[in-house]
Amino acid sequence: MRGEVAAALVHRPRLLVLDEPTIGLDMISKERLRHFLLAERAEFGTTLLLTTHDMGDIERLCERVLVVDRGRLVFNGTLPSLAARVALQRVLVVDLPEPTANLRVPTATHIGSELNGQRQRLAFSPQQATAAEVLAQVSAMAEVVDLTLEEPAIEDIVRTLYGAP
């Protein structure tokens, strides 16, 4: 696969069409090829057109996504706008200085606790609230030591878009 990509780039094409470019590559080779393709695009302005089922390729290489279902274009846009379209929930993970009962905030749903309640997971809909609003509500109840915001996995986004369970 790497040899095929190198041969395709010898003449510096403006458009490089790649079908499953990282299929069959080990994890390290996949990342190297992805970095190479990003550098090629940045240095020479090469447009990359991928057809792939590898969600890692999509997340790392694509600025724009087209989703085709049964020969029909069902989405054309960015990954964040795709996530917004299917309205999957985001998760705010907050670390607290001491064990705390399950947090209850109006704009989120408590979905779990870890470390005896020192880490709390709150799911919220981006159409209903922002991460800042949820964090402000949590901060009014407890001191926040650290936080992480988890976006929906691209696999879940595509699965939802296609209507698969």
C-alpha positions as CSV (number, residue, x, y, z in Angstrom):
1,M,0.0,0.0,0.0
2,R,2.8,2.4,0.9
3,G,4.5,1.7,-2.5
4,E,1.2,2.3,-4.3
5,V,0.8,5.7,-2.6
6,A,4.4,6.7,-3.3
7,A,4.0,5.7,-7.0
8,A,0.7,7.7,-7.2
9,L,2.5,10.8,-5.9
10,V,5.5,10.8,-8.2
11,H,3.9,13.3,-10.6
12,R,2.6,15.5,-7.8
13,P,-1.1,15.2,-8.7
14,R,-3.6,17.8,-7.5
15,L,-6.1,15.1,-6.6
16,L,-5.1,11.8,-5.0
17,V,-7.9,9.2,-4.9
18,L,-7.2,6.5,-2.2
19,D,-9.4,3.5,-1.6
20,E,-8.9,2.1,1.9
21,P,-5.3,3.5,2.0
22,T,-4.3,1.9,5.4
23,I,-5.9,-1.5,5.0
24,G,-3.6,-4.2,5.9
25,L,-1.0,-1.9,7.6
26,D,0.1,-2.3,11.2
27,M,-0.6,0.5,13.6
28,I,2.8,2.2,13.3
29,S,2.7,2.0,9.5
30,K,-0.9,3.4,9.5
31,E,0.2,6.4,11.5
32,R,3.3,7.0,9.4
33,L,1.2,6.9,6.2
34,R,-1.4,9.3,7.7
35,H,1.3,11.8,8.8
36,F,2.9,11.5,5.3
37,L,-0.4,12.2,3.6
38,L,-1.1,15.2,5.8
39,A,2.4,16.6,5.1
40,E,1.9,16.0,1.3
41,R,-1.4,17.9,1.5
42,A,0.1,20.8,3.5
43,E,3.3,21.1,1.3
44,F,1.8,20.6,-2.2
45,G,-1.9,21.4,-1.7
46,T,-2.8,17.9,-2.8
47,T,-6.5,17.1,-2.4
48,L,-7.1,13.7,-0.8
49,L,-10.2,11.8,-1.7
50,L,-10.7,8.7,0.5
51,T,-13.1,5.9,0.3
52,T,-12.7,4.1,3.6
53,H,-14.4,2.3,6.5
54,D,-11.4,3.1,8.8
55,M,-12.7,5.6,11.2
56,G,-9.2,6.5,12.3
57,D,-8.4,7.6,8.7
58,I,-11.5,9.7,8.6
59,E,-10.8,11.4,11.9
60,R,-7.1,12.1,11.2
61,L,-7.2,12.9,7.4
62,C,-10.5,14.4,6.6
63,E,-11.7,18.0,6.9
64,R,-14.9,17.3,5.0
65,V,-17.0,14.1,5.0
66,L,-19.4,12.8,2.5
67,V,-21.6,9.9,3.6
68,V,-23.2,7.8,0.9
69,D,-26.0,5.4,1.7
70,R,-27.3,3.0,-1.0
71,G,-25.9,5.3,-3.7
72,R,-27.5,8.4,-2.2
73,L,-25.6,11.3,-0.6
74,V,-27.0,11.6,2.9
75,F,-24.4,14.0,4.4
76,N,-21.9,16.5,3.1
77,G,-20.0,18.6,5.8
78,T,-17.5,18.4,8.7
79,L,-17.2,15.8,11.4
80,P,-18.5,18.1,14.1
81,S,-21.5,19.1,12.0
82,L,-22.1,15.4,11.4
83,A,-22.1,14.7,15.1
84,A,-24.5,17.6,15.6
85,R,-26.8,16.3,13.0
86,V,-27.3,13.0,14.6
87,A,-27.6,14.7,18.0
88,L,-25.5,12.2,20.0
89,Q,-24.7,13.2,23.6
90,R,-21.3,14.5,24.8
91,V,-19.9,13.5,28.2
92,L,-18.4,15.8,30.7
93,V,-16.1,13.9,33.1
94,V,-15.2,15.8,36.2
95,D,-12.7,15.0,38.9
96,L,-13.5,16.2,42.4
97,P,-11.1,16.5,45.4
98,E,-13.0,14.1,47.5
99,P,-15.7,11.4,47.2
100,T,-19.1,13.0,46.4
101,A,-22.6,11.7,46.0
102,N,-23.8,11.4,42.4
103,L,-24.0,14.9,41.0
104,R,-27.4,16.0,39.7
105,V,-27.5,19.0,37.4
106,P,-30.5,20.2,35.4
107,T,-28.9,20.1,32.0
108,A,-27.2,16.7,32.2
109,T,-27.7,13.1,33.2
110,H,-25.4,11.4,35.7
111,I,-24.2,8.3,33.9
112,G,-21.6,7.0,36.3
113,S,-19.1,7.5,39.1
114,E,-15.6,6.1,39.6
115,L,-13.0,6.3,42.3
116,N,-15.7,6.3,45.1
117,G,-17.4,9.3,43.6
118,Q,-14.3,11.4,43.0
119,R,-14.8,11.1,39.2
120,Q,-18.3,11.8,37.8
121,R,-19.6,11.3,34.3
122,L,-22.4,13.5,33.0
123,A,-24.0,13.2,29.6
124,F,-25.7,16.1,27.9
125,S,-27.2,17.0,24.6
126,P,-25.2,19.8,22.7
127,Q,-28.6,21.0,21.4
128,Q,-29.8,21.6,24.9
129,A,-26.7,22.9,26.7
130,T,-23.0,23.7,26.3
131,A,-20.2,22.1,28.1
132,A,-19.6,25.4,29.8
133,E,-23.1,25.5,31.1
134,V,-22.9,22.0,32.5
135,L,-19.5,22.8,34.1
136,A,-20.8,25.9,35.7
137,Q,-23.6,24.0,37.3
138,V,-21.2,21.3,38.5
139,S,-18.8,24.0,39.8
140,A,-21.7,25.6,41.8
141,M,-22.1,22.3,43.7
142,A,-18.5,21.1,44.1
143,E,-14.9,22.0,43.4
144,V,-13.6,20.7,40.1
145,V,-10.0,19.5,40.1
146,D,-9.8,18.3,36.5
147,L,-12.2,17.7,33.6
148,T,-12.4,15.9,30.3
149,L,-15.0,16.3,27.5
150,E,-15.7,13.2,25.5
151,E,-17.1,13.5,22.0
152,P,-19.3,10.8,20.5
153,A,-17.2,8.2,18.7
154,I,-17.3,8.5,14.9
155,E,-18.5,4.9,14.7
156,D,-21.5,5.8,16.8
157,I,-22.2,8.8,14.7
158,V,-22.2,6.9,11.4
159,R,-24.2,4.0,12.9
160,T,-26.8,6.5,14.0
161,L,-26.8,8.2,10.7
162,Y,-27.5,4.9,8.9
163,G,-30.2,4.0,11.5
164,A,-28.4,0.9,12.7
165,P,-28.8,-0.2,16.3
